[in-house]
Amino acid sequence: MTDSQSVEFAMDKRAAIIDAAIAVFAEKGVEKATVSDIVKRAGIAQGTYYLYFPSRLAVMGGIAERVLTQLLARLHAQLDGLPAGAQLDRLAAVIFTEVGAQHQEVALLYSGMTQTDQMRRWEQIYAPLYAWLQQLLEQARADGAIAAGVQPRHAARVLVGAIEAAAEQVHLYADTSADEARAHLAELERFIGAGLGRAPAV
């Protein structure tokens, strides 16, 4: 087996463990699910699990990484090629859609990450998203699309927190109608535009 094949094999095993963990946690609940349940679903030996994750809940970090990777992929697919200001106008809608698509995984993270020291990794896991958004805000500021006083490094974190919290209210915490979700998103976009000093889209 070549080095590249070994890496691919390891990534496949890790992905299989994460897939199995999501399914088992959803079925049995975070508290009752065991490593034995996860490895049985994944079709691997229990020792293999511990090669990738040191404890039962350490896999939550892997789930968080996957959620973040898929979110970034959606952002790039939907926004790349647009002017910076237009990307900011559509940012909240894209994140709302992705949180809705991954609502099961996001819900698991909230119930599982708080029970483990993986919470300390949150900033590390989110670093690529913060970096991407900071760069976008810097470009928008240079273009004059947002207020000159916006501080991109801090604004990136504020935006991610505000958008994700609002998306989770809609998709995780309440039985929200489609009309109410659209109204919620529209109000959030109004706040973001005002905070960034961006004129409403015509």
Secondary structure, 3 states (H helix, E strand, C coil): CCHHHHHHHHHHHHHHHHHHHHHHHHHHCCCCCCHHHHHHHHCCCHHHHHHHCCCCCCHHHHHHHHHHHHHHHHHHHHHCCCCHHHHHHHHHHHHHHHHHHCHHHHHHHHHHHHHCHHHHHHHHHHHHHHHHHHHHHHHHHHHCCCCCCCCHHHHHHHHHHHHHHHHHHHHCCCCCCHHHHHHHHHHHHHHHHHHHCCCCCC
